[in-house]
Protein backbone atom coordinates (compact mmCIF):
# COMPACT_ATOMS: atom_id res chain seq x y z
CA UNK A 1 0.00 0.00 0.00
CA UNK A 2 2.82 2.38 0.81
CA UNK A 3 4.36 1.85 -2.61
CA UNK A 4 1.05 2.52 -4.38
CA UNK A 5 0.41 5.60 -2.25
CA UNK A 6 3.89 6.99 -2.91
CA UNK A 7 3.69 6.33 -6.66
CA UNK A 8 0.27 7.98 -6.85
CA UNK A 9 1.53 10.98 -4.90
CA UNK A 10 4.60 11.25 -7.14
CA UNK A 11 2.46 11.07 -10.30
CA UNK A 12 -0.11 13.55 -8.97
CA UNK A 13 2.40 16.17 -7.84
CA UNK A 14 4.78 16.09 -10.82
CA UNK A 15 2.67 18.11 -13.31
CA UNK A 16 2.41 21.10 -10.94
CA UNK A 17 6.10 20.85 -10.09
CA UNK A 18 7.00 20.75 -13.77
CA UNK A 19 4.88 23.85 -14.42
CA UNK A 20 6.65 25.69 -11.56
CA UNK A 21 10.06 24.79 -12.97
CA UNK A 22 9.18 25.99 -16.46
CA UNK A 23 7.59 29.19 -15.09
CA UNK A 24 10.86 29.85 -13.24
CA UNK A 25 12.81 29.57 -16.50
CA UNK A 26 13.89 25.94 -16.59
CA UNK A 27 14.43 24.60 -20.08
CA UNK A 28 13.40 20.98 -20.42
CA UNK A 29 15.27 18.70 -22.76
CA UNK A 30 15.42 14.93 -23.05
CA UNK A 31 18.66 13.20 -22.18
CA UNK A 32 20.77 12.62 -25.28
CA UNK A 33 20.69 9.07 -26.65
CA UNK A 34 24.36 8.41 -25.73
CA UNK A 35 23.62 9.34 -22.10
CA UNK A 36 20.59 7.04 -22.03
CA UNK A 37 22.62 4.21 -23.61
CA UNK A 38 25.48 4.64 -21.12
CA UNK A 39 23.05 4.73 -18.19
CA UNK A 40 21.30 1.56 -19.31
CA UNK A 41 24.61 -0.21 -19.86
CA UNK A 42 25.89 0.87 -16.42
CA UNK A 43 22.68 -0.34 -14.76
CA UNK A 44 22.83 -3.73 -16.46
CA UNK A 45 26.54 -4.05 -15.59
CA UNK A 46 25.64 -3.40 -11.95
CA UNK A 47 22.78 -5.92 -12.06
CA UNK A 48 25.14 -8.54 -13.50
CA UNK A 49 27.72 -7.81 -10.81
CA UNK A 50 25.16 -8.10 -8.00
CA UNK A 51 23.75 -11.26 -9.58
CA UNK A 52 27.15 -12.95 -9.40
CA UNK A 53 27.11 -12.84 -5.61
CA UNK A 54 23.37 -12.81 -4.88
CA UNK A 55 21.47 -15.75 -6.36
CA UNK A 56 18.13 -14.46 -5.09
CA UNK A 57 18.65 -11.14 -6.83
CA UNK A 58 19.68 -12.85 -10.06
CA UNK A 59 16.64 -15.13 -10.00
CA UNK A 60 14.24 -12.25 -9.31
CA UNK A 61 15.88 -9.93 -11.84
CA UNK A 62 15.97 -12.56 -14.59
CA UNK A 63 12.28 -13.35 -14.00
CA UNK A 64 11.36 -9.65 -14.00
CA UNK A 65 13.35 -9.06 -17.20
CA UNK A 66 11.70 -11.99 -18.99
CA UNK A 67 8.26 -10.77 -17.91
CA UNK A 68 9.04 -7.18 -18.90
CA UNK A 69 10.27 -8.20 -22.32
CA UNK A 70 7.11 -10.21 -22.96
CA UNK A 71 4.94 -7.43 -21.56
CA UNK A 72 6.55 -4.90 -23.91
CA UNK A 73 5.12 -6.88 -26.83
CA UNK A 74 1.62 -6.05 -25.60
CA UNK A 75 2.49 -2.59 -24.34
CA UNK A 76 3.92 -1.33 -27.62
CA UNK A 77 0.85 -2.49 -29.55
CA UNK A 78 -1.82 -1.36 -27.11
CA UNK A 79 -0.73 1.05 -24.39
CA UNK A 80 2.11 2.86 -26.15
CA UNK A 81 0.02 3.50 -29.25
CA UNK A 82 -2.87 4.83 -27.18
CA UNK A 83 -0.64 6.93 -24.90
CA UNK A 84 1.11 8.48 -27.91
CA UNK A 85 -2.28 9.26 -29.44
CA UNK A 86 -3.50 10.95 -26.24
CA UNK A 87 -0.32 12.99 -25.85
CA UNK A 88 -0.50 14.22 -29.45
CA UNK A 89 -4.18 15.12 -29.11
CA UNK A 90 -4.33 16.48 -25.56
CA UNK A 91 -4.72 20.11 -26.70
CA UNK A 92 -7.50 19.37 -29.19
CA UNK A 93 -10.26 18.87 -26.66
Helices and strands as residue ranges (DSSP letters): H 2-23, H 33-53, H 55-77, H 79-89
